[in-house]
Amino acid sequence: MKVLLYIFVEIENIGKAINALSEGEISGFFLMEYKGMSPQEWAGFLIDEEPEKAVKIINDMAKNSVVIGTVVSENNLENIKYAIAEKLGDYKHTIMELPLCGLKVNKVD
C-alpha cells in the first residue's frame, strides 16, 4: 500500500527534513509554506472575531513553517520515520500518515 506522508516543520529545519526523506529513498516531494502555531502558544488566548484583526494577530504570533508531502511505500515507512527521528529528534515536528486508496500519475514528456 502507498501512504501520503506529511511532515510539518519550522522553516529553519526544512533542510534537515528533506535530507531525512532523501535517506529514506523517496522519489519526490512537494512543500507548502504556512504560518503555524502550536496549542501551547495560543492556550488561553482568544482571537478577535474581526477577520482583519484575527489575521494580523496570527501573522504576528505564528511561526513560518512548511509542510512537506511525499508518497511512500508502506514497506519503506519505518526507515523514513527513523531517518526523520534521527535528523529532527531535537526539533519540533509533526508526522502525518494517510493511507492512499488510489493514485494515478499523468506523466507528460
CYANA upper distance limits for C-alpha pairs under 8 A (distance plus 0.5 A):
  1 MET  CA     73 SER  CA      6.66
  1 MET  CA     74 GLU  CA      6.12
  1 MET  CA     99 PRO  CA      7.91
  1 MET  CA    100 LEU  CA      7.73
  2 LYS  CA     71 VAL  CA      7.05
  2 LYS  CA     72 VAL  CA      6.13
  2 LYS  CA     73 SER  CA      5.14
  2 LYS  CA     74 GLU  CA      6.11
  2 LYS  CA     99 PRO  CA      6.82
  2 LYS  CA    100 LEU  CA      6.08
  2 LYS  CA    101 CYS  CA      8.42
  3 VAL  CA     71 VAL  CA      6.07
  3 VAL  CA     72 VAL  CA      5.85
  3 VAL  CA     73 SER  CA      6.65
  3 VAL  CA     74 GLU  CA      6.56
  3 VAL  CA     97 GLU  CA      6.79
  3 VAL  CA     98 LEU  CA      6.02
  3 VAL  CA     99 PRO  CA      5.03
  3 VAL  CA    100 LEU  CA      5.95
  4 LEU  CA     69 GLY  CA      7.43
  4 LEU  CA     70 THR  CA      6.36
  4 LEU  CA     71 VAL  CA      5.05
  4 LEU  CA     72 VAL  CA      7.03
  4 LEU  CA     97 GLU  CA      6.33
  4 LEU  CA     98 LEU  CA      5.52
  4 LEU  CA     99 PRO  CA      6.70
  4 LEU  CA    100 LEU  CA      6.94
  5 LEU  CA     69 GLY  CA      6.10
  5 LEU  CA     70 THR  CA      5.85
  5 LEU  CA     71 VAL  CA      6.50
  5 LEU  CA     72 VAL  CA      7.50
  5 LEU  CA     95 ILE  CA      7.63
  5 LEU  CA     96 MET  CA      6.29
  5 LEU  CA     97 GLU  CA      5.26
  5 LEU  CA     98 LEU  CA      6.95
  6 TYR  CA     67 VAL  CA      6.88
  6 TYR  CA     68 ILE  CA      6.02
  6 TYR  CA     69 GLY  CA      4.99
  6 TYR  CA     70 THR  CA      7.20
  6 TYR  CA     94 THR  CA      8.47
  6 TYR  CA     95 ILE  CA      6.21
  6 TYR  CA     96 MET  CA      5.50
  6 TYR  CA     97 GLU  CA      6.99
  7 ILE  CA     17 ALA  CA      8.25
  7 ILE  CA     67 VAL  CA      6.01
  7 ILE  CA     68 ILE  CA      5.66
  7 ILE  CA     69 GLY  CA      7.06
  7 ILE  CA     93 HIS  CA      7.39
  7 ILE  CA     94 THR  CA      6.13
  7 ILE  CA     95 ILE  CA      5.15
  7 ILE  CA     96 MET  CA      6.95
  8 PHE  CA     65 SER  CA      7.69
  8 PHE  CA     66 VAL  CA      6.38
  8 PHE  CA     67 VAL  CA      4.92
  8 PHE  CA     68 ILE  CA      7.01
  8 PHE  CA     93 HIS  CA      5.96
  8 PHE  CA     94 THR  CA      5.50
  8 PHE  CA     95 ILE  CA      7.00
  9 VAL  CA     13 ASN  CA      6.74
  9 VAL  CA     14 ILE  CA      7.14
  9 VAL  CA     17 ALA  CA      8.16
  9 VAL  CA     65 SER  CA      6.20
  9 VAL  CA     66 VAL  CA      6.11
  9 VAL  CA     67 VAL  CA      6.97
  9 VAL  CA     92 LYS  CA      7.06
  9 VAL  CA     93 HIS  CA      5.32
  9 VAL  CA     94 THR  CA      7.37
 10 GLU  CA     14 ILE  CA      7.55
 10 GLU  CA     63 LYS  CA      7.53
 10 GLU  CA     64 ASN  CA      6.64
 10 GLU  CA     65 SER  CA      4.61
 10 GLU  CA     66 VAL  CA      6.65
 10 GLU  CA     92 LYS  CA      7.83
 10 GLU  CA     93 HIS  CA      7.96
 11 ILE  CA     64 ASN  CA      6.20
 11 ILE  CA     65 SER  CA      5.06
 11 ILE  CA     66 VAL  CA      6.21
 13 ASN  CA     17 ALA  CA      6.86
 13 ASN  CA     88 LEU  CA      8.34
 13 ASN  CA     91 TYR  CA      8.31
 14 ILE  CA     18 ILE  CA      6.68
 14 ILE  CA     66 VAL  CA      7.75
 15 GLY  CA     19 ASN  CA      6.52
 16 LYS  CA     20 ALA  CA      6.68
 16 LYS  CA     87 LYS  CA      6.38
 16 LYS  CA     88 LEU  CA      7.24
 17 ALA  CA     21 LEU  CA      6.83
 17 ALA  CA     84 ILE  CA      6.99
 17 ALA  CA     87 LYS  CA      7.48
 17 ALA  CA     88 LEU  CA      7.41
 18 ILE  CA     22 SER  CA      6.63
 19 ASN  CA     23 GLU  CA      6.80
 20 ALA  CA     24 GLY  CA      6.99
 20 ALA  CA     80 ILE  CA      7.49
 20 ALA  CA     83 ALA  CA      5.54
 20 ALA  CA     84 ILE  CA      5.64
 20 ALA  CA     86 GLU  CA      8.45
 20 ALA  CA     87 LYS  CA      6.71
 21 LEU  CA     25 GLU  CA      7.10
 21 LEU  CA     26 ILE  CA      6.57
 21 LEU  CA     80 ILE  CA      6.64
 21 LEU  CA     83 ALA  CA      7.67
 21 LEU  CA     84 ILE  CA      7.58
 22 SER  CA     26 ILE  CA      6.25
 23 GLU  CA     80 ILE  CA      7.74
 23 GLU  CA     83 ALA  CA      7.15
 24 GLY  CA     76 ASN  CA      7.65
 24 GLY  CA     79 ASN  CA      6.45
 24 GLY  CA     80 ILE  CA      5.03
 24 GLY  CA     83 ALA  CA      7.24
 26 ILE  CA     70 THR  CA      7.94
 26 ILE  CA     71 VAL  CA      8.31
 26 ILE  CA     72 VAL  CA      7.16
 28 GLY  CA     70 THR  CA      6.93
 28 GLY  CA     71 VAL  CA      8.43
 29 PHE  CA     68 ILE  CA      7.19
 29 PHE  CA     69 GLY  CA      6.04
 29 PHE  CA     70 THR  CA      5.07
 29 PHE  CA     71 VAL  CA      8.10
 30 PHE  CA     68 ILE  CA      6.21
 30 PHE  CA     69 GLY  CA      5.73
 30 PHE  CA     70 THR  CA      7.03
 31 LEU  CA     66 VAL  CA      7.04
 31 LEU  CA     67 VAL  CA      5.96
 31 LEU  CA     68 ILE  CA      4.84
 31 LEU  CA     69 GLY  CA      6.55
 32 MET  CA     66 VAL  CA      6.01
 32 MET  CA     67 VAL  CA      5.87
 32 MET  CA     68 ILE  CA      7.21
 33 GLU  CA     64 ASN  CA      7.73
 33 GLU  CA     65 SER  CA      6.30
 33 GLU  CA     66 VAL  CA      4.84
 33 GLU  CA     67 VAL  CA      7.02
 34 TYR  CA     64 ASN  CA      6.64
 34 TYR  CA     65 SER  CA      5.85
 34 TYR  CA     66 VAL  CA      6.31
 34 TYR  CA     67 VAL  CA      8.20
 35 LYS  CA     58 ILE  CA      8.37
 35 LYS  CA     59 ASN  CA      7.45
 35 LYS  CA     62 ALA  CA      5.87
 35 LYS  CA     63 LYS  CA      5.90
 35 LYS  CA     64 ASN  CA      5.37
 35 LYS  CA     65 SER  CA      6.19
 36 GLY  CA     62 ALA  CA      5.61
 36 GLY  CA     63 LYS  CA      5.80
 36 GLY  CA     64 ASN  CA      6.99
 36 GLY  CA     65 SER  CA      6.53
 37 MET  CA     41 GLU  CA      6.70
 37 MET  CA     42 TRP  CA      7.78
 37 MET  CA     61 MET  CA      8.15
 37 MET  CA     62 ALA  CA      5.63
 37 MET  CA     63 LYS  CA      6.92
 38 SER  CA     42 TRP  CA      7.55
 39 PRO  CA     43 ALA  CA      6.17
 42 TRP  CA     46 LEU  CA      8.41
 47 ILE  CA     54 ALA  CA      6.28
 47 ILE  CA     57 ILE  CA      8.10
 48 ASP  CA     53 LYS  CA      6.70
 48 ASP  CA     54 ALA  CA      5.78
 49 GLU  CA     53 LYS  CA      8.05
 49 GLU  CA     54 ALA  CA      6.93
 50 GLU  CA     54 ALA  CA      6.59
 51 PRO  CA     55 VAL  CA      6.58
 52 GLU  CA     56 LYS  CA      6.72
 53 LYS  CA     57 ILE  CA      6.63
 54 ALA  CA     58 ILE  CA      6.64
 55 VAL  CA     59 ASN  CA      6.51
 56 LYS  CA     60 ASP  CA      6.58
 57 ILE  CA     61 MET  CA      6.60
 58 ILE  CA     62 ALA  CA      5.99
 72 VAL  CA     76 ASN  CA      7.31
 72 VAL  CA     77 LEU  CA      7.24
 73 SER  CA     77 LEU  CA      6.94
 74 GLU  CA     78 GLU  CA      8.48
 76 ASN  CA     80 ILE  CA      6.97
 77 LEU  CA     81 LYS  CA      6.68
 78 GLU  CA     82 TYR  CA      6.56
 79 ASN  CA     83 ALA  CA      6.74
 80 ILE  CA     84 ILE  CA      6.69
 81 LYS  CA     85 ALA  CA      6.62
 82 TYR  CA     86 GLU  CA      6.72
 83 ALA  CA     87 LYS  CA      6.72
 84 ILE  CA     88 LEU  CA      6.11
 84 ILE  CA     89 GLY  CA      7.79
 85 ALA  CA     89 GLY  CA      5.17
 88 LEU  CA     92 LYS  CA      7.93
 88 LEU  CA     93 HIS  CA      7.67
